[in-house]
Amino acid sequence: MTTLLELEGFEVHSVASAAAVQEAVSGFRPDAVIVDLTLPDGYGADVYRSLSAAEPELPVVFASGDNEPPALRQWSAKKRVTFLRKPYDMNALMERLRDVAS
């Protein structure tokens, strides 16, 4: 995914854990974040709570191989938050990124 996003012109910073997200976001200041709901050391919704406390308007695309959990629907109703079920194709991801970033 990183390579494909870079080919689309995005500057990508990839991290592998919930603990690394906050540090990466504060140092990088992204235009959008893609976060999996299930991370090795936490849950994507917790990452979102932390990110949105610091950056309430930060666009977020949640991703998961499972269906969208009911608890997530409260956030995905917001303009800058969406959910994408995996596996997804790059066109779907690009569409979602454009939707939340505009």
N, C-alpha and C positions, 0 to 999 in steps of 0.2 A: 504494500500500500504506500509506503514512504516513497519508493521510486516512482510509482505512478503519479502521486501528487506532485512530486518534484518535476516530472515531465509536463504537468499541467501548469507549471509556473509558480507553485507554492514553495515557500521556504518551510521546511519541515524539521521539527525537533521531536524526536520520538523518545519516550520513556517507558519503562516496563513495570512500574509500580505506582501505587497510590502515593506513597511517600515522596516520590520524585516529582510528581505533577506540580505541586505548589511551588517548589523551588524553580522548576523549569519555566512555569508561567510568569513568575515574578521577574526572572532574569531575561525572558524573551519577549514578553508582551504580545502574545499571538492575536491574530484577527479572529480565530476560532479554535475550538478544542474538540477533538474526537476522543471520547472516553468510553472504554468498554465497561459494562455494568459489573463484570466480575473480574477483579484484578487479583494477582497473587497475594497481596497483603491488605486487601480491603474491598470496598464496594464503591462502584462508580457514583452512586447517589451521594455518598459521603464526600467524595472528591468534589462533586458539583456544589454541595452546600458550602464547602470551604472556598471554592473559587468564586461563587456568586456573592459571598460575604465581602470579598475584596474587590471584585469586578462584577457588579450586578448586571451589566449589559453585555458580558462576554458571551458570544455565541457558542453553543455546545451541541454536538451531535452525539447522542448516546448510541452505543452499538451493543448488540447481544445476539447470541444464537438462540435465545429463548424469546418468547413473546414479550411485548412491553408489559412490565409489571404494573398493576393498578396504582401503586404508590408513585410511579414515575409520571403518570398522566397529569398530575397537578403541575408539573414543570413543563411538560411537552405542550401544554396549552399556551404557553408563553411564545411570543413571536421569535425569540432568539434561542429556543431550545426545541430539538426534535429527536426522534428515535428512528433508528434504522436497523432492521433485523438482518443478521448475518445468516448465511453468506449473502453478500450484496455485490452488485457489479459497480464498477467505477462511475458509470453514468448516474446511477442512483445516488451514490455518495456525493458526486459533484453537484447534483441538483439540490440535495439537502444542505450542503455547505453554502451554496448561493442563496438558498432560502433564508437561512438563519443569519447570514452575514449582511443581507441587504436591509 
